[in-house]
């Protein structure tokens, strides 16, 4: 996953030593493999229940048959609910496929059996976070940090959870700690920038975004956040340059619209309208572009002392088209009412 606001550990690592020479059972017991000479019936009976299904799952996964792996893991956990290694792998596979509810169920069961592994709490936190159960995610991350306070990803994700819980100071504290723990992590610096922006610390946020881009120059989300940050600081010309890079990297209607916004704020009205028109050529129902053409034409209208009434009329026409697509836009309704009949009022 390449999402700056959330970075989970989605890779699944399965390590088999010989024929399962170290299988974790229950909360902390270990079943060790006997030497190759120990093949008596009593030695074979020491193999925990369900391990054969787990082994089948590992082989299926390694051969690329994920569905078979999941089926065998489910069978393993049913045969032996305390088989920790099967629950870890099953939870990871569910999370890898986007089934966060399934992953959550496995990690919750896992923590009841093994509450002392920080990674179990971290993984449960990721599942909760994707399910938008943010307070529970925060609690899981906090438990993980009590066991391993120096994990950068846990600190970063906890910071993001606080961001969405509208605790910007805590968000900055944890995301900043993530950058100290992993100074080569571009997502950590990018997310620190988001947290600083939320707190209104735009100058420091800009520094964080630029450091992230030093590490990962082509990250579109970080570029987009930096461009938005520059607009908030009134650095409109710099914002245009950044938004152009965004569009070059990923030409979507929303990105092209943001480039238009930067051009409009820089007073480059015709170029802004060209970008909005390009958006509408790709998606005629993308009404935010219609709205911005309207606001851009009003800006030109006001700049020219309200003498060119064609600009006002074009704005009203754009807003009419937008409202025909989405009538539930109070701001556009208010703008239309404000600028309708403006000429008549001026003449009186």
ROLUMSE-858419 format. One line per 8 residues: their letters; for each residue x, y, z of N, C-alpha, C, O. Coordinates in steps of 0.1 Angstrom, whole numbers. Example, Ala and Ser with C-alpha at 12.3 -4.5 7.8 and 13.67 -1.06 7.14 Angstrom:
as = 132/-57/78/123/-45/78/132/-33/78/142/-33/85 | 128/-22/71/137/-11/71/129/0/79/134/11/80
//
This chain:
xxxxxxxx = 8/-12/0/0/0/0/9/12/0/19/13/7 | 5/23/-8/13/35/-9/5/47/-5/5/57/-12 | -2/47/6/-10/57/10/-4/65/22/-3/59/32 | 0/77/21/8/84/31/1/86/44/7/85/55 | -14/87/43/-21/89/56/-22/76/64/-26/77/75 | -17/63/58/-18/50/66/-8/41/59/-9/38/47 | 1/35/67/12/26/62/12/13/70/18/13/81 | 5/3/66/5/-10/72/16/-19/67/21/-16/56
xxxxxxxx = 19/-29/74/29/-39/70/21/-50/63/17/-60/70 | 19/-49/50/11/-59/43/18/-71/38/11/-81/34 | 31/-71/39/38/-83/33/36/-94/43/36/-93/55 | 36/-106/38/34/-118/46/47/-126/45/51/-130/34 | 53/-129/57/66/-137/57/64/-150/64/60/-150/76 | 66/-161/58/64/-174/64/78/-181/63/84/-182/53 | 82/-185/75/96/-191/76/94/-205/82/88/-207/93 | 98/-215/74/97/-229/79/111/-234/81/119/-234/72
xxxxxxxx = 114/-239/93/127/-245/96/125/-260/96/119/-265/105 | 131/-267/87/130/-281/86/115/-284/84/109/-280/75 | 110/-292/93/96/-296/93/89/-290/105/84/-297/114 | 88/-276/106/82/-269/117/89/-272/130/83/-277/140 | 102/-269/130/110/-272/143/106/-263/154/110/-266/165 | 99/-252/151/96/-243/162/82/-237/159/80/-228/152 | 72/-243/165/58/-239/163/53/-234/176/53/-241/187 | 48/-221/176/43/-215/189/29/-220/192/21/-220/183
xxxxxxxx = 27/-225/204/15/-230/208/9/-223/220/17/-220/229 | -4/-220/220/-10/-213/231/-3/-200/234/1/-193/224 | -2/-195/246/3/-182/249/18/-181/249/23/-170/247 | 25/-192/251/39/-191/252/46/-204/251/59/-204/251 | 39/-215/251/46/-228/250/52/-231/237/47/-225/227 | 62/-239/236/69/-242/224/69/-257/222/71/-265/231 | 66/-261/210/67/-275/206/80/-276/198/81/-271/187 | 90/-284/203/102/-285/195/102/-297/187/95/-307/190
xxxxxxxx = 110/-297/176/111/-309/167/121/-318/173/132/-314/178 | 118/-331/173/128/-341/177/138/-342/166/136/-338/155 | 149/-349/169/159/-351/159/154/-361/149/143/-367/152 | 161/-363/138/156/-372/128/155/-386/132/147/-394/127 | 162/-390/143/161/-404/148/149/-406/157/146/-417/160 | 142/-395/161/131/-397/170/118/-398/161/111/-388/159 | 115/-410/157/103/-412/149/94/-422/155/86/-428/148 | 94/-423/169/86/-432/176/72/-427/176/70/-414/174
xxxxxxxx = 61/-435/178/47/-430/179/46/-419/189/38/-410/187 | 53/-421/201/51/-411/211/56/-397/207/51/-387/210 | 67/-397/199/72/-384/194/63/-378/184/61/-366/184 | 57/-386/175/47/-381/165/35/-375/172/30/-365/167 | 31/-380/183/19/-375/190/21/-361/196/12/-355/200 | 34/-357/197/37/-344/202/33/-333/192/32/-321/196 | 32/-336/179/28/-326/169/15/-320/173/5/-328/174 | 13/-307/174/1/-301/178/-10/-303/168/-7/-304/156
xxxxxxxx = -22/-304/172/-34/-306/163/-35/-294/154/-34/-282/158 | -37/-297/141/-40/-286/132/-27/-282/124/-28/-275/114 | -15/-286/129/-3/-282/122/-2/-287/108/3/-281/99 | -8/-300/106/-7/-305/92/-15/-296/82/-10/-294/71 | -26/-290/87/-33/-281/78/-26/-268/76/-26/-262/65 | -19/-263/87/-10/-251/85/1/-254/75/3/-245/67 | 7/-265/76/18/-268/66/12/-268/52/18/-263/43 | 0/-274/50/-6/-274/37/-9/-260/32/-7/-257/21
xxxxxxxx = -13/-251/42/-15/-237/38/-3/-230/34/-3/-223/24 | 8/-233/41/21/-226/37/25/-231/23/30/-223/15 | 24/-244/20/28/-249/7/19/-243/-4/24/-239/-14 | 6/-241/-1/-3/-236/-11/0/-221/-13/0/-217/-25 | 3/-214/-3/7/-200/-4/19/-198/-12/20/-190/-21 | 29/-206/-9/42/-205/-16/41/-209/-31/49/-205/-39 | 31/-217/-34/29/-221/-48/19/-211/-55/16/-213/-67 | 15/-201/-48/6/-191/-54/-9/-193/-53/-16/-186/-59
xxxxxxxx = -13/-203/-46/-27/-206/-44/-32/-200/-31/-33/-207/-21 | -36/-188/-32/-40/-181/-20/-53/-186/-14/-54/-188/-2 | -63/-189/-23/-75/-194/-18/-74/-208/-10/-80/-210/0 | -65/-216/-16/-63/-229/-9/-56/-226/4/-59/-233/14 | -47/-217/5/-40/-214/17/-50/-209/28/-50/-213/39 | -59/-200/24/-69/-195/33/-78/-207/38/-81/-208/50 | -82/-215/29/-91/-227/33/-84/-236/43/-90/-240/53 | -71/-239/41/-63/-247/50/-61/-240/63/-61/-247/74
xxxxxxxx = -59/-227/63/-57/-220/76/-70/-220/84/-69/-221/96 | -81/-218/78/-94/-218/85/-96/-232/91/-100/-233/102 | -93/-242/83/-94/-256/89/-84/-258/100/-88/-265/110 | -72/-252/100/-63/-254/110/-68/-247/123/-66/-252/134 | -73/-235/122/-78/-228/134/-90/-234/140/-93/-233/152 | -98/-241/131/-110/-248/137/-105/-261/144/-111/-264/154 | -95/-267/138/-90/-279/145/-83/-276/158/-84/-284/168 | -76/-264/158/-69/-260/170/-70/-245/172/-62/-238/166
xxxxxxxx = -80/-240/179/-81/-225/180/-69/-218/186/-68/-206/185 | -60/-226/193/-49/-220/199/-36/-220/190/-25/-217/195 | -38/-224/178/-26/-225/169/-23/-211/164/-28/-206/154 | -14/-204/171/-11/-190/169/-5/-188/155/-9/-178/148 | 4/-196/151/10/-194/138/0/-194/126/2/-186/117 | -10/-202/127/-21/-202/117/-29/-190/118/-33/-184/107 | -32/-185/129/-40/-172/131/-32/-160/125/-38/-151/119 | -19/-160/128/-11/-149/123/-12/-148/108/-14/-138/102
xxxxxxxx = -9/-160/102/-9/-161/87/-23/-158/81/-24/-151/71 | -33/-163/87/-47/-161/82/-50/-146/83/-56/-140/74 | -47/-140/95/-50/-125/96/-42/-117/86/-48/-108/80 | -30/-121/84/-22/-113/74/-27/-115/60/-28/-105/52 | -32/-127/56/-38/-129/43/-51/-121/41/-53/-115/31 | -59/-121/52/-71/-113/51/-68/-98/49/-74/-91/41 | -58/-93/57/-55/-79/56/-49/-76/42/-51/-65/37 | -41/-85/37/-34/-83/24/-45/-82/13/-42/-75/3
xxxxxxxx = -56/-89/14/-66/-88/4/-77/-78/7/-86/-76/-1 | -75/-70/18/-85/-59/20/-97/-64/29/-106/-56/31 | -97/-76/34/-107/-81/43/-103/-77/57/-99/-86/64 | -106/-65/61/-101/-60/74/-110/-65/85/-105/-67/96 | -122/-68/82/-131/-74/93/-126/-88/96/-125/-92/108 | -123/-96/86/-117/-109/88/-104/-109/95/-101/-117/104 | -95/-99/91/-82/-98/98/-84/-94/112/-78/-99/121 | -94/-85/115/-96/-80/129/-100/-92/137/-95/-94/149
xxxxxxxx = -109/-101/132/-113/-112/140/-102/-121/144/-101/-126/155 | -93/-123/134/-81/-132/137/-72/-125/147/-67/-132/156 | -69/-113/146/-60/-106/155/-66/-105/169/-58/-106/179 | -79/-103/170/-85/-102/183/-84/-116/190/-80/-116/202 | -86/-127/182/-84/-140/188/-70/-142/192/-67/-149/202 | -61/-137/183/-47/-139/185/-42/-133/198/-34/-138/206 | -47/-120/201/-42/-113/212/-47/-119/225/-40/-119/236 | -59/-126/225/-63/-133/237/-54/-144/240/-52/-148/252
xxxxxxxx = -47/-150/230/-38/-161/233/-24/-157/234/-16/-164/240 | -20/-145/228/-7/-141/229/-7/-125/230/-4/-118/220 | -9/-120/242/-10/-106/244/3/-99/245/4/-86/247 | 14/-106/245/27/-100/248/36/-97/235/47/-93/237 | 30/-100/223/37/-96/211/32/-83/206/20/-82/203 | 41/-73/205/37/-60/201/31/-60/187/21/-52/184 | 36/-68/178/31/-68/165/17/-73/164/10/-68/154 | 12/-81/173/-2/-85/173/-11/-73/175/-21/-71/168
xxxxxxxx = -7/-64/184/-15/-52/187/-14/-42/176/-24/-35/172 | -2/-41/170/0/-32/158/-10/-36/147/-16/-28/141 | -9/-49/143/-18/-54/132/-32/-52/135/-40/-49/126 | -37/-54/147/-51/-52/151/-54/-37/149/-65/-33/145 | -44/-28/153/-47/-14/151/-49/-10/137/-57/-2/134 | -41/-16/128/-42/-14/113/-56/-18/109/-63/-10/101 | -61/-30/113/-74/-34/109/-85/-25/114/-94/-21/107 | -84/-21/127/-93/-11/132/-93/2/124/-103/8/122
xxxxxxxx = -81/6/121/-80/19/114/-87/19/100/-93/28/97 | -85/8/93/-91/7/80/-106/5/81/-114/9/72 | -111/0/93/-125/-1/95/-131/12/101/-143/12/105 | -123/22/102/-127/35/108/-131/34/123/-140/42/127 | -126/24/130/-128/23/144/-116/29/151/-107/22/156 | -116/43/151/-103/50/154/-100/49/168/-88/48/171 | -109/50/177/-105/50/191/-100/36/195/-90/35/203 | -105/26/189/-100/12/192/-86/11/185/-77/4/191
xxxxxxxx = -84/17/174/-71/16/167/-61/23/176/-50/18/178 | -65/35/182/-55/42/190/-51/34/203/-40/33/206 | -61/27/208/-58/18/220/-49/7/216/-40/4/224 | -51/1/205/-42/-10/200/-28/-5/198/-19/-12/202 | -27/6/191/-13/12/189/-6/15/202/6/13/203 | -14/21/211/-8/24/224/-3/12/232/8/12/238 | -10/0/231/-6/-12/237/7/-17/230/16/-22/236 | 7/-16/216/19/-20/209/31/-11/213/42/-17/215
xxxxxxxx = 29/1/216/40/10/219/45/7/234/57/9/237 | 36/3/242/41/-1/255/51/-13/255/60/-14/263 | 49/-22/245/57/-33/243/69/-30/235/80/-36/236 | 68/-21/225/79/-17/216/77/-2/213/72/1/202 | 82/7/222/80/21/220/88/27/208/85/38/204 | 97/19/202/106/25/192/102/20/178/110/21/168 | 90/15/176/86/12/162/80/24/155/71/30/160 | 86/27/144/83/40/137/69/39/131/61/49/132
xxxxxxxx = 65/28/125/52/27/119/40/28/129/30/34/126 | 42/22/141/32/23/151/30/38/155/19/43/157 | 42/45/158/41/59/161/34/67/150/26/76/153 | 38/64/138/32/72/126/17/69/125/9/79/124 | 13/57/126/-2/54/125/-10/59/137/-21/64/135 | -4/59/149/-11/65/160/-12/80/158/-23/86/162 | -2/86/152/-3/100/149/-14/103/140/-22/113/141 | -16/95/129/-26/97/120/-40/95/126/-50/102/123
xxxxxxxx = -41/85/135/-54/83/142/-58/95/150/-69/100/150 | -48/101/157/-51/113/165/-54/125/155/-63/133/159 | -49/125/143/-52/135/134/-67/134/130/-74/145/130 | -72/122/128/-86/121/124/-95/122/136/-107/124/134 | -90/120/148/-97/123/160/-97/137/164/-102/141/175 | -91/146/156/-90/160/158/-81/163/170/-85/172/178 | -70/156/172/-61/159/182/-47/163/175/-38/155/176 | -47/175/169/-35/178/161/-22/178/169/-11/174/163
xxxxxxxx = -22/182/181/-9/182/189/-4/168/191/8/166/189 | -13/159/194/-8/145/196/-4/139/182/5/131/181 | -11/143/172/-7/138/158/7/143/155/15/135/150 | 10/155/158/24/160/155/34/153/164/44/149/159 | 31/151/176/40/144/185/44/130/180/56/127/180 | 34/122/176/37/109/172/43/108/158/52/100/156 | 38/116/149/44/115/136/58/121/136/67/116/128 | 61/131/144/75/136/145/84/125/151/95/124/147
xxxxxxxx = 79/118/161/87/107/167/90/97/156/101/91/156 | 80/94/147/83/84/137/94/89/128/102/80/123 | 95/102/125/106/106/117/120/105/124/130/103/117 | 120/106/137/132/105/144/137/90/145/148/87/144 | 127/81/146/130/67/146/134/62/133/142/52/132 | 128/67/122/131/63/109/133/75/100/124/78/92 | 145/81/100/147/93/92/148/91/77/149/101/70 | 147/78/73/147/76/58/133/73/53/132/68/42
xxxxxxxx = 123/75/62/109/71/58/103/83/52/99/93/59 | 101/83/39/93/94/32/79/95/37/74/106/39 | 71/84/39/58/86/44/57/92/58/48/100/61 | 67/89/67/67/96/80/68/111/79/61/118/86 | 77/116/70/78/130/69/66/136/62/61/147/65 | 60/129/53/48/134/46/36/135/56/29/144/55 | 35/125/64/24/125/74/26/135/85/17/141/90 | 39/138/88/42/149/97/37/162/91/32/170/98
xxxxxxxx = 40/163/78/35/175/71/20/177/73/15/188/75 | 12/166/71/-2/167/72/-6/171/86/-15/179/88 | 0/165/96/-3/169/110/0/183/113/-8/190/119 | 11/188/108/15/202/110/6/211/103/2/222/108 | 1/208/91/-9/216/84/-22/217/92/-27/227/93 | -26/205/98/-38/205/105/-37/215/118/-47/220/122 | -25/216/123/-23/225/134/-20/240/130/-19/249/138 | -20/242/117/-18/255/112/-3/260/111/0/271/109
xxxxxxxx = 6/250/113/20/253/113/25/251/98/32/241/96 | 22/260/89/24/258/75/38/258/71/42/250/63 | 46/266/77/61/267/74/68/254/77/75/248/69 | 65/248/89/72/236/92/66/224/84/73/215/81 | 53/225/81/47/215/72/54/215/59/57/204/53 | 56/226/53/63/227/40/77/220/41/81/213/32 | 84/223/52/97/217/53/96/202/54/104/195/48 | 86/197/61/84/182/62/81/176/48/86/166/45
xxxxxxxx = 72/183/41/69/177/27/81/177/18/83/168/11 | 89/188/19/100/189/10/111/178/14/117/172/5 | 112/175/27/121/165/31/116/151/26/124/143/22 | 103/149/27/97/137/22/100/135/7/103/124/2 | 99/146/-1/101/145/-15/116/143/-18/119/138/-29 | 125/148/-9/139/145/-11/141/129/-11/150/124/-18 | 133/123/-3/134/108/-2/126/101/-12/130/90/-17 | 115/107/-17/106/100/-26/101/111/-36/90/116/-34
xxxxxxxx = 109/115/-46/106/127/-54/93/127/-61/87/137/-65 | 88/115/-65/77/114/-74/64/110/-67/54/106/-73 | 63/111/-54/51/107/-47/40/118/-49/42/129/-45 | 30/114/-56/20/124/-61/12/129/-49/9/141/-49 | 9/121/-39/1/126/-27/9/137/-20/3/147/-16 | 22/135/-18/30/144/-11/31/157/-19/31/168/-14 | 33/156/-32/33/168/-41/20/175/-40/20/188/-39 | 9/168/-40/-4/175/-39/-5/182/-26/-10/193/-25
xxxxxxxx = -1/176/-15/-2/182/-2/7/194/-1/3/204/5 | 19/193/-7/28/205/-7/22/216/-15/23/228/-11 | 16/213/-26/10/224/-34/-1/231/-27/-2/243/-27 | -9/223/-20/-20/229/-12/-15/237/0/-20/248/3 | -4/232/6/3/240/16/8/253/11/7/263/18 | 14/253/-1/20/266/-6/9/276/-9/10/288/-7 | -3/271/-14/-14/280/-16/-19/286/-3/-22/298/-3 | -19/278/8/-23/283/21/-14/294/26/-18/303/33
xxxxxxxx = -1/293/21/9/303/25/10/315/16/17/325/18 | 2/315/5/2/325/-5/14/324/-14/17/334/-22 | 20/313/-15/31/311/-24/26/305/-37/28/293/-40 | 18/313/-44/10/308/-55/18/303/-67/15/293/-73 | 29/311/-70/37/307/-82/44/294/-79/45/285/-88 | 49/292/-67/55/279/-64/45/268/-64/48/256/-68 | 33/271/-60/22/261/-60/19/256/-74/16/245/-76 | 19/266/-83/16/262/-97/27/252/-102/23/242/-109
xxxxxxxx = 39/255/-99/50/246/-104/48/232/-98/49/222/-105 | 44/231/-85/42/218/-79/30/211/-85/30/199/-88 | 19/218/-87/7/212/-93/9/208/-107/3/198/-111 | 17/215/-114/21/210/-128/28/196/-127/26/188/-136 | 37/195/-117/43/182/-116/33/171/-112/34/160/-117 | 23/175/-104/13/165/-101/5/160/-113/3/148/-115 | 1/170/-121/-6/166/-134/2/158/-143/-3/149/-150 | 15/162/-144/24/154/-153/25/140/-148/26/130/-156
xxxxxxxx = 25/138/-135/27/124/-130/14/116/-130/14/104/-132 | 2/123/-128/-11/116/-127/-22/126/-131/-27/134/-123 | -25/126/-144/-35/135/-150/-49/130/-147/-54/123/-155 | -55/134/-136/-68/131/-133/-77/144/-132/-71/155/-131 | -90/143/-133/-98/155/-132/-95/163/-119/-95/175/-120 | -94/156/-108/-92/164/-95/-79/171/-95/-78/182/-90 | -68/164/-100/-55/170/-100/-55/182/-110/-49/192/-107 | -61/180/-122/-61/192/-131/-69/203/-126/-65/215/-128
xxxxxxxx = -79/200/-118/-87/211/-112/-79/218/-102/-80/231/-101 | -71/211/-94/-62/218/-84/-52/226/-91/-48/237/-86 | -47/222/-102/-37/231/-110/-45/243/-114/-39/254/-114 | -57/242/-119/-65/254/-122/-66/263/-111/-65/275/-112 | -69/258/-99/-70/266/-87/-58/274/-84/-58/286/-81 | -46/267/-86/-33/274/-83/-31/285/-93/-27/296/-90 | -35/283/-106/-33/293/-116/-43/305/-114/-39/316/-116 | -55/302/-109/-64/313/-107/-59/321/-95/-60/334/-96
xxxxxxxx = -54/315/-85/-49/323/-74/-37/331/-77/-33/341/-71 | -30/327/-88/-18/334/-93/-22/345/-103/-14/353/-108 | -35/347/-105/-40/357/-114/-39/353/-129/-41/361/-138 | -36/340/-132/-35/335/-145/-48/329/-149/-50/317/-151 | -58/338/-151/-72/334/-152/-75/325/-164/-82/315/-164 | -70/330/-176/-73/322/-188/-67/308/-188/-73/299/-192 | -55/307/-182/-48/294/-181/-56/285/-171/-57/273/-173 | -61/292/-161/-69/284/-151/-82/278/-158/-85/267/-156
xxxxxxxx = -89/287/-165/-101/282/-172/-98/271/-182/-105/262/-184 | -86/272/-189/-82/261/-198/-81/248/-190/-85/238/-196 | -75/248/-178/-74/236/-171/-88/231/-167/-91/219/-168 | -97/240/-162/-110/235/-159/-118/230/-171/-125/220/-170 | -116/236/-182/-122/231/-195/-117/217/-198/-124/209/-204 | -104/215/-196/-98/202/-198/-104/191/-189/-106/180/-193 | -107/195/-177/-114/186/-168/-127/182/-173/-131/170/-173 | -135/192/-178/-148/190/-183/-148/182/-196/-158/174/-199
xxxxxxxx = -138/183/-204/-137/175/-216/-135/160/-212/-140/152/-219 | -128/158/-201/-126/144/-197/-139/139/-189/-142/127/-190 | -145/148/-182/-157/144/-174/-167/156/-173/-165/164/-165 | -177/156/-183/-186/167/-183/-194/169/-171/-200/180/-169 | -195/159/-162/-203/161/-150/-195/164/-138/-200/163/-126 | -182/168/-140/-174/171/-128/-177/186/-125/-170/195/-129 | -187/187/-117/-193/201/-114/-183/210/-106/-184/222/-108 | -174/205/-98/-164/215/-92/-157/223/-102/-153/235/-99
xxxxxxxx = -154/217/-114/-147/225/-124/-156/236/-129/-152/248/-132 | -169/233/-131/-179/244/-135/-179/255/-124/-180/267/-128 | -179/251/-112/-180/261/-101/-167/270/-102/-169/282/-101 | -156/264/-104/-143/272/-104/-143/281/-117/-137/292/-116 | -148/277/-128/-149/286/-139/-157/298/-136/-153/309/-139 | -168/296/-128/-176/307/-124/-169/316/-115/-169/328/-117 | -162/311/-105/-155/320/-96/-143/327/-103/-140/339/-99 | -137/320/-112/-126/327/-120/-131/338/-128/-125/349/-128
xxxxxxxx = -143/336/-135/-148/347/-143/-153/359/-134/-152/370/-138 | -158/356/-122/-162/367/-113/-149/374/-108/-150/387/-107 | -138/367/-106/-126/374/-102/-121/384/-114/-117/395/-111 | -122/379/-126/-119/388/-137/-129/400/-138/-125/411/-141 | -141/397/-136/-152/407/-136/-149/418/-126/-150/430/-129 | -145/414/-114/-142/424/-104/-129/431/-107/-128/443/-104 | -119/424/-112/-107/431/-115/-108/442/-125/-101/452/-125 | -118/440/-135/-121/449/-145/-132/459/-141/-139/465/-150
xxxxxxxx = -133/461/-128/-143/471/-122/-157/468/-127/-165/477/-128 | -160/455/-129/-174/451/-132/-179/457/-145/-191/460/-146 | -170/460/-154/-174/466/-167/-177/456/-178/-184/459/-187 | -171/444/-177/-173/434/-187/-184/424/-182/-180/414/-175 | -196/427/-185/-207/419/-180/-208/405/-185/-214/396/-180 | -200/402/-196/-200/389/-202/-194/379/-192/-197/367/-192 | -184/384/-184/-177/375/-174/-187/371/-164/-188/359/-160 | -195/380/-159/-205/377/-149/-216/367/-155/-219/357/-148
xxxxxxxx = -220/370/-167/-230/361/-173/-224/347/-175/-232/337/-173 | -212/346/-179/-206/332/-180/-205/325/-167/-208/313/-166 | -202/333/-156/-201/327/-143/-215/321/-139/-216/310/-134 | -225/329/-141/-239/325/-138/-243/312/-146/-249/303/-141 | -239/312/-159/-242/301/-167/-235/288/-162/-241/277/-162 | -222/289/-158/-215/278/-152/-221/273/-140/-223/261/-138 | -226/282/-131/-232/278/-119/-245/271/-121/-249/262/-114 | -253/276/-131/-265/269/-135/-263/255/-139/-270/246/-135
xxxxxxxx = -253/253/-147/-249/239/-151/-245/230/-140/-249/219/-139 | -237/236/-130/-233/229/-119/-245/225/-110/-246/213/-105 | -254/234/-108/-266/231/-99/-275/221/-106/-283/214/-99 | -275/221/-119/-283/211/-126/-278/197/-123/-286/187/-123 | -265/196/-122/-259/183/-118/-260/179/-104/-264/168/-100 | -258/189/-95/-259/187/-81/-266/199/-74/-259/209/-71 | -279/199/-72/-286/210/-67/-282/213/-52/-284/225/-48 | -277/204/-45/-274/206/-31/-260/212/-29/-250/206/-24
xxxxxxxx = -259/225/-33/-247/232/-31/-250/246/-26/-251/256/-34 | -252/248/-13/-256/261/-7/-246/272/-11/-251/283/-13 | -233/269/-12/-223/280/-15/-226/285/-29/-225/297/-31 | -229/276/-38/-231/280/-52/-244/287/-53/-245/297/-61 | -254/283/-46/-267/290/-46/-265/304/-41/-271/313/-47 | -257/306/-31/-255/319/-25/-247/328/-35/-250/340/-36 | -237/322/-41/-229/330/-51/-238/334/-63/-237/345/-67 | -247/325/-67/-256/329/-78/-265/340/-75/-267/349/-82
xxxxxxxx = -270/339/-62/-279/350/-58/-272/363/-56/-277/374/-59 | -259/362/-52/-252/375/-49/-249/382/-63/-250/394/-63 | -246/374/-73/-241/380/-86/-252/381/-96/-250/387/-107 | -264/376/-94/-275/378/-103/-280/392/-102/-281/397/-91 | -283/398/-113/-289/412/-113/-279/422/-109/-283/433/-106 | -266/419/-109/-256/428/-105/-255/441/-113/-253/452/-108 | -257/439/-126/-257/451/-135/-268/460/-132/-266/473/-132 | -280/455/-130/-291/463/-127/-289/472/-114/-292/484/-114
xxxx = -283/465/-104/-280/472/-92/-270/483/-94/-271/494/-89 | -260/480/-103/-249/490/-105/-255/502/-113/-251/514/-110 | -265/500/-122/-270/511/-130/-279/520/-121/-280/532/-123 | -286/514/-111/-294/522/-102/-285/531/-94/-290/539/-86
//
